[in-house]
Every structure is written in structure tokens, then in C-alpha cells.
Amino acid sequence: MSITISFFNNKGGVGKTTFLFHVSHRIAELGKTVLMVDCDSQCNLTAYSLADPVIDQAWKPEGNSIYRQIEPVDRTIGDIRNRAATRISDLLYIIPGDLSLSGFEDRLGDTWNAAKGGSEAALRAQSAIHRVIKQATHKANADIVLLDLGPNLGAINRAVLGGSDFIVSPVSPDLFSIRGTENLGNKLVTWRSEWDQCNAAWQGNDLPIPLGRPKFVGYVTQQHNIRNNAAGMTQGWQIFGSQVEEAIQENIISKLTPLDQIINAATGTFNLGMIPNLHSLIPYSQDARKPVFQCTSTDGLRGAHIGKARDSRGYFDPVAKLLVKMA
């Protein structure tokens, strides 16, 4: 049985894609098969993972990008295509993103009310991405599926989050990330109610419809400048860093707990870890299409950078090991 986790934050620029990329590779190192899915039309995860010729092939009519697989539904000429994900390594796969996916937003918006009324055509559209992911998961025999979403609360993310088992939220210790938790909590409550309507209205039995009940696992604080103190960050970052847990508790935990959409934190906090700003190590990682902790001198690293890159594996271990345990 696989598990599906969305990495999502209503605010952009928090290092979400970089974090997902690194956690995916770390989980694969731990022996689990991982399927990454790029559901962000900016395609940053795809660009991080694949060479340009491979991406070009995925975008062709016979390709396997996320859009090419839901394209017949978007154009109302048929149902989803069944194409395997791209293999990166023995235990790591990706469904490539596609710039054209953004156009599917309108179809999902136009058919949402009809879906809540039980229309099969509308529900096929709303469940299209979910069903493509299920097919690819089966083909790859994936244990863990990690979904990269754009930083918005639109119809595509409603569909993707609705089909997820869990949510992890990367956040920055800043005002905008804190405000974003309020938007996320409110939307998850609304979407739960609306997905319940969809499932109650559907009278068939051959269409896997998203349940719309993703459980919140926790958050990861990212992009801060590290210091050797109790907070692990500079005084400037601490101004808002100390407010993140309170905002998560108030804006997400309190709203999702009555809906049974929370994974109870054994430690009493939902902070899953802290990822400092890795600064100049990231361009080397992007150029090599490897996580920082797999980069070496052959990728251009010199001196102290080699040790820092190797040691960065520990930053991603708490979340990677947690997800492996959950799978």
C-alpha cells in the first residue's frame, strides 16, 4: 500500500521544490521506491530532475507529462492516458510537469458545481490527475508518492490535495508564511465539505474519486540563516520563527482536528525539522541534477563545501525517515 504526500504552502519562495527533491532522493537511499509528481506548471521539479531532451520528449503528443496524460479530458475527447512515469534511478521516478497544465484550471473550475451534483463527466475531470497518479504509482510499484504543488489555492491544487493522504508544509520564518497558514486551514475545511458532496452524489462504482481528506503531518522551517544557538537561526529570523508553531496550531491544527485530518505529534510539536539556507551549494546541486548531499568534487565542489554537502543529508533525515516509517 503506497502513501501520497503533498508538499504545499500557500506562499511561494519557501524552497518547497528543493526540499521535496532532496527528501525523495533520501527516501530512495533508505530503500523505498519513490514517485515524484510535478503538479506545478512552473515545472521546477522537472527541470531539477531531468535533462532538457528528456523533458522535450515528455511534452510531445506521445509523451508522459502530467498534462499529456490528462489532455483528452481537458479537450473533452476521451479519458486519461495510461503512461508510465520517467525513471530516474532504480528507486526513483517522476511524472514530469508541463506548462500546459495551467490551462486545465479553467475546466476544473467550470465543472466543480456539476461534480458536486454527481455528474460523471465533471467527476472524470475532477479526478483525472488523481487517477493518472494512481496508474503511475502502480506501474512504478512506488511505496511513497510525493507531489509538488504551485503556491496557490486554485482548482488544480484542490484536485491534487483532495487525492492526497497527507500534507507537509514547508514554511519560511516570515510574516507571509504565517499568514498563509490561515488561508490553507480555511480552504482545507471548505474543500473537505465539497469533496464529501462529490462522493455522496456519485452513484457509480468504477471511478476512484478523491476523498478530499488529507491529514496534516507537520511543517518544516526553511531558508533561515543558521546559528549555533537554541533557536538554530539568527535573531532576525527568530522574530517570526518563534511564531510559526503558534500559527500552525491556531490556523490548521485546531480546524482539522475535528475532521480527523491530523497526524498527532508524539513530541507535542508539528515542527518536523529545520532546513537552513544552503546558499551556494544549491546551484551545484541543480547543475548536477543531484541532491546536495550526493554532490562531490566531480560536480565542482571544493574545500569545505565537500564536507558541508555530505553533512547536509542530516537536515532531510527527520522527514525522510518519518515518511518511510509511515509507508
Number of C-alpha atoms within 10 A of each C-alpha: 8 16 18 25 24 26 21 26 26 22 22 17 14 24 16 25 24 18 19 22 20 23 24 25 23 23 24 22 13 14 12 19 24 28 29 29 24 25 29 25 20 17 20 18 26 27 17 18 22 17 12 11 8 15 21 13 13 22 19 11 12 12 19 25 32 30 30 25 25 25 21 16 23 22 11 12 9 12 17 22 20 16 18 21 26 21 14 12 11 11 21 22 25 27 28 29 27 24 15 15 21 15 13 18 15 13 18 23 13 12 18 20 15 14 25 19 17 19 17 16 14 22 24 21 24 27 22 29 23 20 22 21 25 17 18 22 25 13 13 20 15 22 22 25 25 24 26 28 26 23 17 18 17 13 19 25 20 20 24 23 28 24 26 22 21 22 24 22 24 30 29 29 23 19 13 14 23 23 16 20 23 17 17 21 19 14 15 24 17 12 18 20 14 18 23 15 16 26 20 12 15 17 12 10 7 6 14 16 21 26 19 26 24 24 22 25 23 24 25 23 22 22 20 22 16 17 12 8 9 6 14 16 19 15 14 12 18 16 13 17 23 13 14 25 18 14 17 24 15 14 20 24 22 13 18 22 14 9 13 14 23 21 17 16 12 7 8 7 14 20 18 21 17 22 23 18 14 17 9 9 19 16 12 18 23 15 12 19 18 18 26 24 22 19 20 18 10 8 15 13 17 11 8 8 16 19 13 15 21 15 13 19 17 12 17 23 18 15 20 22 15 13 19 17 8 10 14
